Amino acid sequence: MLVVERMSRPPITVAGEATVQEALDIIQEHRLRHLPVLAADGALVGIVSEKDLLRANSGASVKAIMTRDVVTVTEYT
């Protein structure tokens, strides 16, 4: 099975400036467990998990709690 067969198109993402509550709303609406975090220019800058968000202060920014070292693969992996 290839990643392309399982991935969301377009990917559902969140901005680093979003609040934890905003990110939780996105995760719950789309039934996800993780969200890629994008900079204003669209570059991938991190990832945040539902678990990270549930443990954080709801007013905090996603940028403050995201994991910055993200491992990526191509869609044909």
PyMOL commands that set and color helices and strands:
alter all, ss='L'
color gray80, all
select helices_A, chain A and resi 3-5+20-30+50-55+62-65
alter helices_A, ss='H'
color red, helices_A
select strands_A, chain A and resi 14-15+34-38+44-49
alter strands_A, ss='S'
color yellow, strands_A
deselect
rebuild
show_as cartoon
